[in-house]
Amino acid sequence: MRWTSSDMDMYMKEKEYVDTAVIPMLPVSFGSDMKQAASMAEFIALLTNQLERQFRGRLVLLPGYTYFKNDSEKSLEGVKNWERELGKDQFKHVFIVTADTEWKKHERNLSSSLIWLPSIPLEHMDENYKVSIIEDQVKQLMHLFIQKWRESE
């Protein structure tokens, strides 16, 4: 389910079956790494949208957590706030999906499952090839999600 009013209606009706929240991490930078940050954000947004399609009814895809790439400490506190709020509800599993290696440094400080994937530059790809690449990445992610769900049973 996506963070839309119609999907939230469905969530409220099916809440007992939805135990997973996904937080896409979307970096912003206005420095020399602006293009790289935009590429990471684009990649993660496409990937998590496709992941939501595959697991519709099992997870909620939250709005992307947008943060300034050069302010990781402040961003970490913001993510911890999200974790606390999501933990108050029934979300047994929270996945943070990022292409930013900086988050690997903070992984031990998070209660969520951090999934880091190297960003694939999509800007010059043919649309069909881009879709194929994203689908391949999502298949790998699906296995990881299923593994995490099974571990907690």
Secondary structure in CASP SS format (residue, H / E / C, confidence):
PFRMAT SS
TARGET T0000
AUTHOR 0000-0000-0000
METHOD secondary structure of the structure
MODEL  1
M C 1.00
R E 1.00
W C 1.00
T C 1.00
S H 1.00
S H 1.00
D H 1.00
M H 1.00
D H 1.00
M H 1.00
Y H 1.00
M H 1.00
K H 1.00
E H 1.00
K H 1.00
E H 1.00
Y H 1.00
V C 1.00
D C 1.00
T E 1.00
A E 1.00
V E 1.00
I E 1.00
P E 1.00
M E 1.00
L E 1.00
P E 1.00
V E 1.00
S C 1.00
F C 1.00
G C 1.00
S C 1.00
D C 1.00
M H 1.00
K H 1.00
Q H 1.00
A H 1.00
A H 1.00
S H 1.00
M H 1.00
A H 1.00
E H 1.00
F H 1.00
I H 1.00
A H 1.00
L H 1.00
L H 1.00
T H 1.00
N H 1.00
Q H 1.00
L H 1.00
E H 1.00
R H 1.00
Q H 1.00
F C 1.00
R E 1.00
G C 1.00
R C 1.00
L E 1.00
V E 1.00
L E 1.00
L C 1.00
P C 1.00
G C 1.00
Y E 1.00
T E 1.00
Y E 1.00
F E 1.00
K C 1.00
N C 1.00
D C 1.00
S H 1.00
E H 1.00
K H 1.00
S H 1.00
L H 1.00
E H 1.00
G H 1.00
V H 1.00
K H 1.00
N H 1.00
W H 1.00
E H 1.00
R H 1.00
E H 1.00
L H 1.00
G H 1.00
K H 1.00
D C 1.00
Q C 1.00
F C 1.00
K C 1.00
H E 1.00
V E 1.00
F E 1.00
I E 1.00
V E 1.00
T E 1.00
A C 1.00
D C 1.00
T H 1.00
E H 1.00
W H 1.00
K H 1.00
K H 1.00
H H 1.00
E H 1.00
R H 1.00
N H 1.00
L C 1.00
S C 1.00
S C 1.00
S E 1.00
L E 1.00
I E 1.00
W E 1.00
L C 1.00
P C 1.00
S C 1.00
I C 1.00
P C 1.00
L C 1.00
E C 1.00
H C 1.00
M C 1.00
D C 1.00
E H 1.00
N H 1.00
Y H 1.00
K H 1.00
V H 1.00
S H 1.00
I H 1.00
I H 1.00
E H 1.00
D H 1.00
Q H 1.00
V H 1.00
K H 1.00
Q H 1.00
L H 1.00
M H 1.00
H H 1.00
L H 1.00
F H 1.00
I H 1.00
Q H 1.00
K H 1.00
W H 1.00
R H 1.00
E H 1.00
S C 1.00
E C 1.00
END
